[in-house]
Amino acid sequence: MSHFGNVPVEALADAVEKHVAKMDEAELAALLLGGLDRMPSDALSALVASIFDAFRDRGESSEDAAEGANTSLHALESGDRAASAGLIRYASENTALLKESMALFAQDHRDQLHALPQPLIDGISARL
């Protein structure tokens, strides 16, 4: 269970949004990519789902996002880490999309926040 469990979801999402808003897209992508190998499968699935949600909010289907990331939807849905890395890189090339996906991640998958790279956890915690 996440150590963010007692924080209201609105406050948590706001803290995530404010923290990543100050970050460069490339910096955020680098942090996520750097922590990808240590991320549990369920957290990785939650991250991929959040990125897909952000793409869908912009009118792009999950299939289109997978294609843009030069991978398959099946690979992403099955937890392939190389495919997930490609999706993170592709998301970072779309202005503010990776940041939007982090806010969605906090709203929809709060119990997985503990699996994010430590610098992100520290920055989010500092904003609470």
N, C-alpha and C positions, 0 to 999 in steps of 0.2 A: 504494500500500500504506500502511496506517495506521502511524503511529509507535507504536502500541500492539501491533505484531506480535510482540514478544518477551515480552509479558506473558501469563502463563497465563490462560486464559479465565475460570477461577473467580475469580482475583484481580481481573481486569478487571471482571467482572460485580459483584463485591463493591464495588469502588470506585465504579462507576456508581450502584449501589443506595444506598450511603452518601451520596454527593454529592446525589442528587436527593431523598433522604429529608429533608434539611434545607431543601428548597425548598418554597415555596408552590405549589400546583397552577397557579394563575394565572400565577405567575412562570415556571414551567417552560413552560407553554403559550405565553406571550409570547416567550420565547427561541426556541422552535421555530418559531413563526409568523414571527418576525423574520428567521430564517435560511432560511426555506422557498424563497425565490426564488433563493438561491445554492446550494441543495442539488442535487447531480447527480441525474439521474433514477434511477439504480440505488440511491442512498442513500434517496431519497424512497420508492421501492418497498419497500425494506427497513423503513423507518419505518412505513409503512402496514401491512405484514405483521405487524410487531411489535404494533401497536395492535390489529389484528384478533386476534392470538394472545391478547392480554390479555383482550379481550372474550370470546373463546371459553372461556378459562379460567374465566370467570364465568358461562358458560352462554348467552351471547348470540352468535348467528351473525354472520358478516360482513355478511350481508344486513340483519339487524336493526340492526347498528351503522351501516351506510350510511344506512338509513332514519332512524335517530335523528339523524344528521348532516345530514339533509335533502339527500341526494345519492344517486347511484346507485352500485352496486357496480362497474359498468362504468367510470364516471368515475374512481373510486378506483384501479381496477386498471390503467387506461390512463395514470396519472400526472398527471391533472388537478390542478393546484396549488390551485385554488379549492376543489375537492372535498376535497383533502387538508387544507386549512386548516379546513374545516368538521368533518372527522373529528377533528382535533386539539382543536378547541374542544369538541366533544361529549365526547371522552375526558376532557377536563379537568373536565367537569361530573360525572363519575363518580369518587367518592372513591378516590384513589390509583391509578386505572387508568393514567393517563399515566406515573406513576412505575414501575409494574409493567412497562409496555411498554418503558421505557428499559432496564430490567434484561434483558428478553428481547432487545432490540436488541443489547446488549453480548454476550450469550451466542451469539446466532445470526448476527449480522452484524458481527462485530468489525472487519472490513476497511472498514466504512462509517463507523466512529466519527469518523474524521477530517473527515467532512462535516457534523458537528453544529456548531452555533454555537460560536464561540471561547470564550465564558464557560463553556460546558459542558465543552469539552475541557480548559480550564485547571483547572476544579474537579476533574475526574476525574484528571487528571495529578497534582494536588496530593495526592490520596489514595493514590497508588501508591508 
